[in-house]
Amino acid sequence: MKSAGSIKKILAVLFAAMIMISMCACSAKEAAETADTVSYLTKEDIDVKETITNDQDGEHAIEVSGEEKEYSNVGVTKTGDSDGDEADFYGENSAVFTTEKGTLTIKDSLIETDGAHANAVFSYGEGTTVNISDSVIETKGNCSGGLMTTGGGTMNAQNLTINTSGNSSAAIRSDRGGGTVTVTKGYYKTTGTGSPVIYSTADITVNDSYLESTTSEGVVVEGKNSVTLNNDTLVANNSKHNSDKSDSYHGIMIYQSMSGDAAEGTSSFTANGSTITNKNGDVFFVNNTATKISLTDTEITNEDADGAFLRAAAAGWGNEGSNGGKVELTASKQKIDGNIIVDDISTLNLYLKDSSSLNGAINSDGQKGDVYVEIEDGSTWTLTADSYVSGLTVSKGSAIDLNGHKLYVDGKEYTEGSASKGTAFEIKTESSGGGAQDGAPSGAPGGSSDGAPSGKPGDGQTPPDGGKGGTPPSGEKPSGEPPAKPSGDSNQA
């Protein structure tokens, strides 16, 4: 018979073992949950039953023109090179190409390209639609995006894995003439210079997806276009400039390049219920355009302690003296951590609504651009340094915590707890004569030319002044819409 002491020892060992098993089970569960949030299709998951290849410069492996076609369980391989507008605007040399109001449905497939200007899946022209789902896309060459939409085309994508490794190769990109792009679920990653995950000269909406850039901005919006993130995870690590036009790094860039590829006008960036992590530089950078940024219940983390939350400032695009950023930033149920910088030719209207909070300083170095702040009852601003604004609207109470610092409103020191009434500034784009005419179809390359524009088509170098197409003759403006694709210049495998 075992002694009471022996039984106690056995029970202690069993209890410790149960604790260890429980801890391992929890760790396994946590690991599984973490993996689930970034789980994605791989090549091995695709059951390829038919192989389609093309190795000719400028040609396609699959082309659909003015008809309806469907492919499933195909392996598409495209090599061969192209360059310039024919590839970037009209889809030359793309692996999969749809045009002339055709409709292509492709699913459970593997699409790979290895060539210059070899986009994977291309939708060109109004009335043209591509529906792609449960597929894996990989591109290796420069100027080779994953999904490409131009000329007013439509792209619908669901549950894709897209990896691009070339320069100027956004995973989700558009070019002149833009279109409508809707992406739902999946994994989208870029590793090349000038290759954001999303480069928008279209209306692009991404839902429930994982987005990561390891060298470039996470998102770039050019001209009168939009990006909407719904319940997405975005990780951006802009660590290499694509040109000398900007000294700063940024996770999300909104600008007008003046190349003629994007219509001038007010753009928008919207994030709802998403998670945004910026690893280097500023979270937002706005230059040479007007934009509306709307953030709702989105977790935003800047891992760079020296980076700003928002920088609206001049850079190398546009006409000197009028190329600042004009921003309307609306926060709803939103926490904002970080400083805001608005230079002397830029403008910001900041609205804190629905229990939002700002923990940071605005123009801590002194009054520069026009800044208006409006704090709705229930929202708060806690200063982390002295701040300078042009106008302020706040009710009497505790909405503003000076936190030992000073706030100056139009040059006058604000008294904590007092009410203030100010006037917002007009947020609009001033015509600069370099972009496409306002009202023309939105459009611009899907990634290249930065210190900013990552993902715009091109050779990864800075375009000449006036944009990729050069400066238009005096008195002329590019339309922002590509002309009809010349007949007889496409090839069908």
Residue pairs with C-beta under 8 A, 6 or more apart in sequence:
2 10
37 210
37 233
38 187
38 210
38 233
39 187
40 161
40 186
40 187
40 210
41 134
41 135
41 136
41 159
41 160
41 161
41 186
41 187
42 136
42 161
43 110
43 136
43 138
45 136
46 73
46 75
46 108
46 109
46 110
46 135
46 136
47 73
47 108
48 73
48 74
48 75
48 109
48 110
49 73
49 74
50 73
50 74
50 75
51 74
51 75
51 76
51 77
52 61
52 62
52 74
52 75
52 76
52 77
52 493
53 61
53 76
53 77
53 78
53 493
54 60
54 61
54 77
54 78
54 79
54 80
54 95
54 493
55 78
55 79
55 80
56 80
56 491
57 80
57 81
57 82
57 93
57 115
58 80
58 82
58 86
58 87
58 92
58 93
58 489
58 491
59 80
59 93
59 490
59 491
59 492
59 493
60 78
60 91
60 93
60 94
60 95
60 96
60 97
60 490
60 491
60 492
60 493
61 76
61 77
61 78
61 95
61 96
61 493
62 71
62 74
62 76
62 95
62 96
62 97
62 104
62 106
62 493
63 97
63 98
63 99
63 490
63 491
63 492
63 493
64 97
64 98
64 99
64 102
64 103
64 104
65 98
65 99
65 100
65 102
65 490
65 492
66 99
66 100
66 101
66 102
67 102
67 103
68 102
68 103
68 104
68 105
69 102
69 103
69 104
69 105
70 104
70 105
70 106
71 104
71 105
71 106
71 107
71 109
72 106
72 107
72 108
72 109
73 108
73 109
74 106
74 109
74 110
75 109
75 110
75 112
76 95
76 96
76 109
76 110
76 111
76 112
77 95
77 112
77 113
78 93
78 94
78 95
78 111
78 112
78 113
78 114
78 115
78 118
78 120
79 113
79 114
79 115
79 118
80 93
80 115
80 118
81 93
81 115
81 116
81 117
81 118
81 141
82 92
82 93
82 115
82 116
82 117
82 118
83 116
83 117
83 143
83 459
84 117
85 482
86 92
86 93
86 489
87 93
87 94
87 117
87 118
87 119
87 143
87 457
88 117
88 143
88 150
88 175
88 176
88 445
88 446
88 457
88 458
89 150
89 151
89 175
89 176
89 177
89 482
90 124
90 150
90 151
90 482
90 485
90 489
91 97
91 99
91 119
91 122
91 124
91 148
91 150
91 485
91 490
92 117
92 489
92 490
93 115
93 117
93 118
93 119
94 113
94 118
94 119
94 120
94 121
94 122
94 148
95 111
95 112
95 113
95 118
95 119
95 120
95 121
96 104
96 106
96 111
96 120
96 121
96 122
96 130
97 122
97 124
97 490
98 104
98 122
98 123
98 124
98 128
98 129
98 130
98 153
99 123
99 124
99 125
99 128
99 153
99 485
99 490
100 125
100 128
101 125
101 126
101 127
101 128
102 128
102 129
103 128
103 129
103 130
103 131
104 129
104 130
104 131
104 132
105 131
105 132
106 121
106 130
106 131
106 132
106 133
106 135
107 132
107 133
107 134
107 135
108 133
108 134
108 135
109 132
109 135
109 136
110 135
110 136
111 120
111 121
111 135
111 136
111 137
111 138
112 120
112 137
112 138
112 139
112 140
113 119
113 120
113 138
113 139
113 140
113 141
113 144
114 139
114 140
114 141
115 141
115 144
116 141
116 142
116 143
116 144
117 141
117 142
117 143
117 144
117 457
118 139
118 141
118 144
119 139
119 144
119 145
119 146
119 148
119 173
120 137
120 138
120 139
120 144
120 145
120 146
120 147
120 148
120 162
121 130
121 132
121 137
121 146
121 147
121 148
121 155
122 130
122 148
122 149
122 150
123 129
123 130
123 148
123 149
123 150
123 153
123 154
123 155
123 179
124 149
124 150
124 151
124 153
124 485
125 151
125 152
125 153
125 485
126 151
126 152
126 153
126 179
127 152
128 151
128 152
128 153
128 154
129 153
129 154
129 155
129 156
130 153
130 154
130 155
130 156
131 156
131 157
132 147
132 155
132 156
132 157
132 158
132 160
133 157
133 158
133 159
133 160
134 158
134 159
134 160
135 160
135 161
136 160
136 161
136 162
137 146
137 147
137 160
137 161
137 162
137 163
138 162
138 163
138 164
139 145
139 146
139 163
139 164
139 165
139 166
139 169
140 164
140 165
140 166
141 166
141 169
142 166
142 167
142 168
142 169
142 192
142 459
142 460
143 166
143 167
143 168
143 169
143 448
143 457
143 458
143 459
143 460
144 164
144 166
144 169
145 164
145 169
145 170
145 171
145 172
145 173
145 199
145 446
145 447
145 455
145 457
146 160
146 162
146 163
146 164
146 169
146 170
146 171
146 172
146 173
146 188
147 155
147 157
147 160
147 162
147 171
147 172
147 173
147 181
147 183
148 173
148 174
148 175
148 446
149 155
149 173
149 174
149 175
149 178
149 179
149 180
149 181
149 202
150 174
150 175
150 176
150 177
150 178
150 179
150 443
150 482
151 176
151 177
151 179
151 441
151 443
151 481
151 482
151 485
152 177
152 178
152 179
152 441
152 481
153 177
153 179
153 180
154 179
154 180
154 181
155 179
155 180
155 181
155 182
155 183
156 182
157 172
157 181
157 182
157 183
157 184
157 186
158 183
158 184
158 185
158 186
159 184
159 185
159 186
160 183
160 186
160 187
160 188
161 186
161 187
161 188
162 171
162 172
162 186
162 187
162 188
162 189
163 171
163 189
163 190
163 191
164 170
164 171
164 189
164 190
164 191
164 192
164 195
165 190
165 191
165 192
166 192
166 195
167 192
167 193
167 194
167 195
167 242
167 448
167 460
168 192
168 193
168 194
168 195
168 242
168 445
168 447
168 448
168 449
168 454
168 455
168 456
168 457
168 458
168 459
168 460
169 190
169 192
169 195
169 447
169 455
170 190
170 195
170 196
170 197
170 198
170 199
170 220
170 446
170 447
170 454
170 455
170 456
171 188
171 189
171 190
171 195
171 197
171 198
171 211
172 181
172 183
172 188
172 197
172 198
172 199
172 204
172 206
172 446
173 198
173 199
173 445
173 446
173 447
173 455
173 456
173 457
174 181
174 199
174 200
174 201
174 202
174 204
174 225
174 443
174 444
174 446
175 201
175 261
175 443
175 444
175 445
175 446
175 457
176 201
176 260
176 261
176 262
176 443
176 444
176 445
176 480
176 481
176 482
177 441
177 442
177 443
177 480
177 481
177 482
178 201
178 202
178 203
178 225
178 262
178 441
178 442
178 443
178 444
179 202
179 203
180 202
180 203
181 202
181 203
181 204
181 205
182 204
182 205
182 207
183 204
183 205
183 206
183 207
183 209
184 206
184 207
184 208
184 209
185 207
185 208
185 209
186 209
186 210
187 209
187 210
188 197
188 209
188 210
188 211
188 212
189 197
189 211
189 212
189 213
189 214
190 196
190 197
190 212
190 213
190 214
190 215
190 216
190 455
191 213
191 214
191 215
192 215
192 216
193 215
193 216
193 240
193 242
193 454
193 460
194 216
194 242
194 447
194 448
194 449
194 450
194 453
194 454
194 455
194 456
194 458
194 460
195 213
195 215
195 216
195 447
195 454
195 455
196 213
196 216
196 217
196 218
196 219
196 220
196 236
196 253
196 447
196 454
196 455
197 211
197 212
197 213
197 218
197 219
197 234
197 236
198 204
198 206
198 211
198 218
198 219
198 220
198 227
198 455
199 220
199 222
199 444
199 445
199 446
199 447
199 453
199 454
199 455
199 456
200 219
200 220
200 221
200 222
200 225
200 226
200 227
201 222
201 223
201 225
201 261
201 262
201 442
201 443
201 444
201 445
201 446
202 225
202 442
202 443
203 225
203 226
203 442
204 225
204 226
204 227
204 228
205 227
205 228
205 230
206 227
206 228
206 229
206 230
206 232
207 230
207 231
207 232
208 230
208 231
208 232
209 232
209 233
210 232
210 233
211 218
211 219
211 229
211 232
211 233
211 234
211 235
212 218
212 234
212 235
212 236
213 235
213 236
213 237
213 238
213 454
214 237
214 239
215 237
215 238
215 239
215 240
216 236
216 238
216 240
216 242
216 447
216 450
216 454
216 455
217 236
217 238
217 250
217 251
217 252
217 253
217 450
217 452
217 454
217 455
218 234
218 235
218 236
218 238
218 251
218 252
218 276
218 278
219 227
219 229
219 234
219 236
219 251
219 252
219 253
219 269
220 252
220 253
220 254
220 255
220 447
220 450
220 452
220 453
220 454
220 455
220 456
221 227
221 252
221 253
221 254
221 255
221 267
221 268
221 269
221 291
222 254
222 255
222 256
222 257
222 261
222 262
222 267
222 444
222 445
222 453
222 456
223 256
223 257
223 261
223 262
223 263
223 264
223 265
223 267
223 289
223 435
223 436
223 442
223 443
223 444
223 480
224 262
224 263
224 264
224 265
224 266
224 267
224 429
224 438
224 442
225 262
225 263
225 267
225 442
225 443
225 444
226 267
226 268
226 269
226 270
227 268
227 269
227 270
228 268
228 269
228 270
228 271
228 272
229 270
229 271
229 272
229 274
229 276
229 298
230 272
230 273
230 274
231 272
231 273
231 274
232 271
232 274
232 275
233 274
233 275
233 277
234 251
234 274
234 275
234 276
234 277
235 277
235 279
236 251
236 252
236 276
236 277
236 278
236 279
237 278
237 279
237 280
238 249
238 250
238 251
238 280
238 281
238 454
239 249
239 279
239 280
241 249
241 450
241 451
242 448
242 449
242 450
242 451
242 452
242 453
242 454
242 460
242 462
243 316
243 449
243 450
243 451
243 452
243 461
243 462
244 316
244 451
244 462
245 315
245 316
245 317
245 449
245 450
245 451
245 452
245 462
246 285
246 287
246 315
246 316
246 450
246 451
246 452
247 315
247 451
248 281
248 282
248 285
248 311
248 451
249 280
249 281
249 282
249 304
249 307
250 278
250 281
250 282
250 283
250 284
250 285
250 311
250 452
251 276
251 278
251 279
251 281
251 282
251 283
251 284
251 302
252 269
252 276
252 278
252 283
252 284
252 285
253 284
253 285
253 286
253 287
253 450
253 452
253 453
253 454
254 267
254 269
254 284
254 285
254 286
254 287
254 289
254 291
254 293
254 325
255 285
255 286
255 287
255 288
255 289
255 315
255 317
255 325
255 452
255 453
256 262
256 264
256 287
256 288
256 289
256 317
256 318
256 429
256 432
256 434
256 435
257 317
257 435
257 444
257 449
257 453
257 456
257 463
257 467
258 288
258 317
258 318
258 432
258 434
258 435
258 466
258 467
259 434
259 435
259 444
259 445
259 449
259 463
259 466
259 467
259 468
259 469
260 434
260 435
260 436
260 467
260 468
260 469
260 472
260 477
260 478
260 480
261 436
261 443
261 444
261 445
261 456
261 467
261 468
261 478
261 480
262 435
262 436
262 442
262 443
262 444
262 480
263 435
263 436
263 437
263 438
263 439
263 440
263 441
263 442
263 443
263 480
264 289
264 429
264 431
264 432
264 435
264 436
264 437
264 438
265 290
265 429
265 438
265 439
266 289
266 290
266 291
266 292
266 427
266 428
266 429
267 289
267 290
267 291
267 292
268 291
268 292
268 293
268 294
269 284
269 291
269 292
269 293
269 294
270 293
270 294
270 295
270 296
271 294
271 295
271 296
271 298
272 296
272 297
272 298
273 296
273 297
273 298
274 298
274 299
275 298
275 299
275 300
276 283
276 298
276 299
276 300
276 301
277 300
277 301
277 303
278 300
278 301
278 302
278 303
278 304
278 307
279 303
279 304
280 303
280 304
280 307
281 304
281 307
282 302
282 304
282 307
282 308
282 309
282 310
282 311
283 300
283 302
283 307
283 308
283 309
283 310
283 338
284 293
284 309
284 310
284 311
285 310
285 311
285 312
285 313
285 325
285 452
286 310
286 311
286 312
286 313
286 325
286 326
286 327
286 346
287 312
287 313
287 314
287 315
287 317
287 318
287 323
287 324
287 325
287 452
288 314
288 315
288 317
288 318
288 323
288 324
288 325
288 432
289 325
289 326
289 429
290 325
290 326
290 327
290 427
290 428
290 429
291 325
291 326
291 327
291 328
292 327
292 328
292 330
292 427
293 310
293 327
293 328
293 329
293 330
294 330
294 332
295 329
295 330
295 331
295 332
295 334
295 336
296 331
296 332
296 333
296 334
297 332
297 333
297 334
298 334
299 335
300 309
300 335
300 336
300 337
301 337
302 309
302 337
302 338
307 338
308 338
308 339
308 340
308 341
309 336
309 337
309 338
309 339
309 340
309 360
310 327
310 329
310 338
310 340
310 341
310 348
311 325
311 340
311 341
312 324
312 325
312 326
312 327
312 341
312 342
312 343
312 346
312 347
312 348
312 369
313 324
313 325
313 341
313 342
313 343
313 346
314 320
314 323
314 324
314 343
314 345
314 346
315 323
315 451
315 452
316 451
317 323
317 452
318 432
318 434
319 432
319 434
321 345
322 345
322 430
322 432
323 345
323 432
324 343
324 344
324 345
324 346
324 347
324 369
325 342
325 346
325 347
326 346
326 347
326 348
326 427
326 428
326 429
327 342
327 346
327 347
327 348
327 349
327 427
328 348
328 349
328 351
328 427
329 348
329 349
329 350
329 351
330 351
330 353
331 350
331 351
331 352
331 353
331 356
331 358
331 379
332 353
332 354
332 356
333 354
333 355
333 356
334 352
334 354
334 356
334 357
335 356
335 357
335 359
336 356
336 357
336 358
336 359
336 360
337 359
337 360
338 359
338 360
339 360
339 361
339 362
339 364
339 384
339 385
340 348
340 350
340 360
340 361
340 362
340 363
340 371
341 363
341 368
342 348
342 362
342 363
342 368
342 369
342 370
342 371
343 368
343 369
344 368
344 369
345 369
346 368
346 369
346 370
347 369
347 370
347 371
347 425
347 427
348 369
348 370
348 371
348 372
349 372
349 374
349 424
349 425
349 427
350 358
350 362
350 371
350 372
350 373
350 374
351 374
351 376
352 358
352 373
352 374
352 375
352 376
352 379
352 380
352 381
353 376
353 379
354 376
354 378
354 379
355 378
355 379
356 376
356 379
356 380
357 379
357 380
357 381
357 382
358 380
358 381
358 382
359 382
359 384
360 382
360 383
360 384
361 383
361 384
361 385
361 386
361 387
361 405
362 371
362 373
362 387
362 388
362 389
363 369
363 371
363 387
363 388
363 389
364 385
364 386
364 387
364 388
366 388
367 388
367 389
367 390
367 408
367 411
368 388
370 390
370 425
371 388
371 389
371 390
371 391
372 389
372 390
372 391
372 392
372 393
372 422
372 423
372 424
372 425
373 381
373 389
373 391
373 392
373 393
373 394
373 422
374 392
374 393
374 394
374 422
374 424
375 381
375 392
375 393
375 394
375 395
375 399
375 400
377 395
377 397
377 399
379 399
380 398
380 399
380 400
380 401
381 399
381 400
381 401
382 400
382 401
382 403
383 400
383 401
383 402
383 403
383 405
383 407
384 403
384 405
385 405
386 405
386 406
386 407
386 408
387 405
387 406
387 407
387 408
388 407
388 408
389 407
389 408
389 409
389 410
390 409
390 410
390 422
390 425
391 409
391 410
391 422
391 423
391 424
391 425
392 407
392 409
392 414
392 420
392 422
393 420
393 421
393 422
394 400
394 419
394 420
395 419
396 417
396 418
396 419
397 417
398 417
400 407
400 414
400 416
400 417
401 416
402 414
402 416
406 413
406 414
407 413
407 414
408 414
409 420
409 422
414 420
429 438
431 438
433 477
434 466
434 467
434 471
435 478
435 480
436 443
436 477
436 478
436 479
436 480
436 481
437 477
437 478
437 479
437 480
440 479
440 480
440 481
441 480
441 481
442 480
443 480
443 481
443 482
444 456
445 453
445 455
445 456
445 457
445 458
445 468
446 455
446 456
446 457
447 453
447 454
447 455
447 456
447 457
448 454
448 455
448 456
448 457
448 458
448 459
448 460
448 463
449 456
449 458
449 461
449 462
449 463
449 468
450 456
458 468
464 470
465 471
466 472
469 478
472 478
